[in-house]
């Protein structure tokens, strides 16, 4: 017990050690056992059961071909191992799919942080014409035509006269997503006192992470994200020039009030939301937990490997005028880069939650549901 206490206090001291400028650095640490949940959407078993079905159900999309699991696949780290996220048929997405793993600990959602809750996040893709392309009112009527959903919604929301609403659909999906958590990575075990959970290379990488490499400046807290926005100068992906990707980007820009979207040739992140020049190329800091499971990387999937990501930051990021001032060349050795990647791999859970695609309930009068949405 004495040795465990010493280990934890020593690591905690390392995580908040002062930098060269005398300022204390943010901390990193193990995740709590359970994520927070809103008072108006407490997690219950029946709500989670309902949310699981909805998460995998392609009937939440206009043509019945796309589900939440299409872009956030349990088989692919609850993300999608492709440059850009899948899209509604005949469309192309313009951003990479982030993982749902431990998303319950986030305080902002999407690469541009346009919503603050999982409930809000669950609603947005359903109505998006290039994601699921579904009308909310029509979806409510569609689900009312499924006896099992009528029963489950009534159980999950017993105090409501008509429980099948888009708000409750989102609440159920969010409740399910709050169960997609894991905190048993080698890093978590090491931080809780198991000195053998990480090897020497991974420990060296952790020290670099909070020291020379300075990753902790943005990737901090238990979920390895400051939930803020930074301009790092991520290079443009060749995919961004594809006509249908550009068409989706232009659509988003016009919806946001931009008059000449064709003048913008790449994703500029939060700038599309705020219109503020300082936000050009600014994106939310993604979690690094389970990052080894979810290549490619960045908002546009431009980097295929963690080694490429480390090389990018070793060079001080990209060349843009409004780049975050904290990004400087790191001059890491090959051995230090190897150690840093080893530490990032140590953030992978040993028991990543996996959920088998459930059997979906049929419409009234039908006996079988055609599988889809993956």
C-alpha positions, 0 to 999 in steps of 0.5 A, a space after each residue: 500500500 505504501 508503494 502504491 501511494 508513492 507511485 501515484 503521488 510521484 506521477 501526479 507531481 510529474 504531471 503538474 511540473 512547471 515548464 521552462 516558463 515557470 507555468 504549471 502544466 495541465 495534468 493527465 490521469 485515469 478516467 472515473 469509473 462512470 461518466 457524468 449524465 444529465 439530470 433530465 436523462 438518467 441512464 436506465 437499463 430499458 433506455 440503454 436497450 432502446 438506444 442500442 436498437 436505435 443506434 444500429 437501426 438504418 430506418 433512422 435514415 431516409 432510405 433505410 441504409 445508414 445508421 449511427 453504426 455506419 460511421 461509428 462502427 464497433 468493429 473499427 474502434 467505434 469510428 471508421 477507418 477511412 479518410 472521410 466519414 461515410 455519407 448518405 447515398 450519392 453524397 460525400 462527407 467532408 470530415 473524418 469520423 471521430 470515435 464514440 469510445 468515452 465520448 460521454 466524458 466530452 463537453 463539446 461534440 463534433 470537430 467544430 464543437 457546435 453542440 455541448 451534449 450527447 443528446 444534441 449530437 444524436 439529433 444532428 446527423 439524423 436530419 443532415 441531408 448528407 448523413 442520414 437525411 431523415 425528417 424528424 416528424 416522418 421518423 417519429 411516425 415510422 417508429 410508431 409503426 413498430 410495435 416493439 418500439 412503441 412498447 420500449 419507448 413507453 417503458 423508457 419514458 413512462 411519464 409521457 403521453 406520447 413518448 416517441 419524439 425526436 428528443 426521446 430518440 436522441 436521449 435513448 441513443 445518448 444513454 446507450 453511448 454513455 455505456 461505451 466507455 473503458 478505463 482499463 488501459 495500461 496507462 490507467 492501471 499504471 496510474 492506479 498503482 500497478 508499476 508493471 502495467 507500462 514498460 520502460 519505453 511507454 514510461 519514457 514516452 509518457 515523460 516526453 508527452 508531459 515534458 519535451 514534446 509538450 502534448 499535454 498542453 492540449 491533450 490533458 485531463 482524464 480523457 486527454 483533451 482540453 475540449 478547446 480549439 486549436 489551429 495546428 496547420 493540418 495539411 489539406 487532404 487530396 480527398 478535399 478536392 473531390 467534387 462531391 466532398 467540395 459540394 458538401 463543404 460548399 453546402 455547409 458554408 452556404 447554410 452558415 451564411 457564407 456567400 462565396 463558398 467556392 473560394 474556400 478550398 478546404 475545411 476551416 473547422 470552427 471558422 465555418 461556425 463563427 466566421 471569426 478569422 482567428 478560428 480559421 483552421 481551428 478544430 476541437 482537440 480529439 481524445 487520445 484514448 484508444 487512438 491506436 484503434 482509429 486511424 487515419 488521423 485529424 479532421 480530414 484523415 490526412 495522416 495514416 499512422 501515429 508515426 506521421 502524426 508525431 512527425 507533424 508535431 515534431 516539425 512544429 505543425 503546419 505553416 499557417 499564419 494563425 497557428 497556435 503559438 505553443 507549436 514549435 519544432 521539438 527536435 525529437 530523436 528517432 528513439 524519442 518518437 518511438 517512445 511517444 508512439 509507444 505511450 499513445 498505444 498504452 492508452 488503448 483499453 484491454 477490454 474495448 466495449 464491443 456490441 453485436 448488431 442486435 436483431 431489429 424489431 419489424 414493422 406491424 404485420 412484418 416478421 423480419 427486418 432487412 439488415 443494413 446501416 453498416 
